[in-house]
Amino acid sequence: MIRPLEGITILDLSSILMVPYCTRILADLGAEVIKIESLEGDNTRYIGPYENKSMGAVFLNLNRNKKSVSVDLKTPKGKEIIFNLIKKSDVFISNIRKSALSRLGFDHKTFLKYNDKIITAFAVGFSSNGPYRDLPAYDDIIQAASGMASYQEAYSDQPSYTSGATADKATGLMLALSVVSSLFKRNKDNKDLELEVPMFETMVDFTLVEHLYGYNFLPPKDDPVYPRQSSPNRKPYKTKDGFIAVLPYNDEQWLRFLKFIKKEHLIKTKKFSTLENRNKNVNELYSLLVKELKKEKTNFWIKKLREIDIPSMKVNKPEDLFVDEHLKKTNFFKTYKHSTEGDLMYPRLPVYFNNESDNESEFEAPNLGNKTKEILIDLGYDKNEIENLRREKVIFLNNNGD
């Protein structure tokens, strides 16, 4: 198995979704991720269906391949545990507000006293350099502030959120990329590095990738809206028995599609003859798809459109994914017998190294404090010290004491 981050230790002081998603990716890539939790645990432990109450579905999926250390960071001995872990870690990642972390003494300058090559990564709501720096931030807040919610107004009568934690996940990906890049830089220069990834700025950039559009120029040449992406007729199209996604894009694809529906003359008109003109008149063009596709059943269109090489797929319902022929053939969903939660299913890391899929992944998500004892022993604590820490409620050990 190829695990590019094998040998890298990441100290993960985070909760909810954004950073846990980032560190799940890093763990899947082979890093040892030590998840620092309060004595009550990450809030996501209690979200979704469960076999055991503190092992909810959302937590299980976000925190696979990690080790849990449960410690009260407000105590001097709890802080000491973190500093001892910093000595042996390559990266510290957190989404706790930097002001709160600083009060605990968890800042890059302090970490350098224990490890002069540490990478400290902060995921924040808003950049520390701006006036919003102390505002609380969650996915919905950032979707609204970044303009993403407003762009959805093209498909409804008001701004709306995406059906998913898009800001959390996109920022988590940016954070993972930044951490890996920082590791490369550190290994090249042998120096420490501090980085900050703000949700707001990340999502403004993410939203404006195509929508910057006319505002790319000074003065602006057009609105900050990419017309094709914002056409109200850009949507899954209704067929006689379901919905389908269809996207003729270039000249040849439109010509083949229009010829199939016996309207090839349209490609010769000024409005539709070039990509530039089609983009200007895209709403009218897509309204043609609305009218034509409802005339036949989904399977008819899938068969015919693939014969003429037009991009198309039926619209899957979420439950359809688990019987999808391609995902089954590629063994995308893996089953795993969790030590306490029974049989579970996970999507595997969707990356191939040397064209090999990782079929031997471990997917164990940690019970609260499952590795507290083991990691403290590795740090040099003896059994009596560990028992005293437990009795003083500085740490939590799970029922097995592991």
Helices and strands as residue ranges (DSSP letters): E 9-13, H 18-28, E 32-37, G 43-46, H 57-62, E 66-71, H 76-87, E 91-94, H 98-104, H 108-111, E 119-124, H 139-145, H 148-151, G 152-155, H 166-189, E 193-198, H 199-211, G 213-216, H 227-230, E 237-238, E 243-246, H 251-260, G 264-268, H 275-280, H 282-293, H 298-307, E 312-314, G 318-323, H 325-329, E 333-338, E 342-347, H 372-378, H 383-391, E 395-396
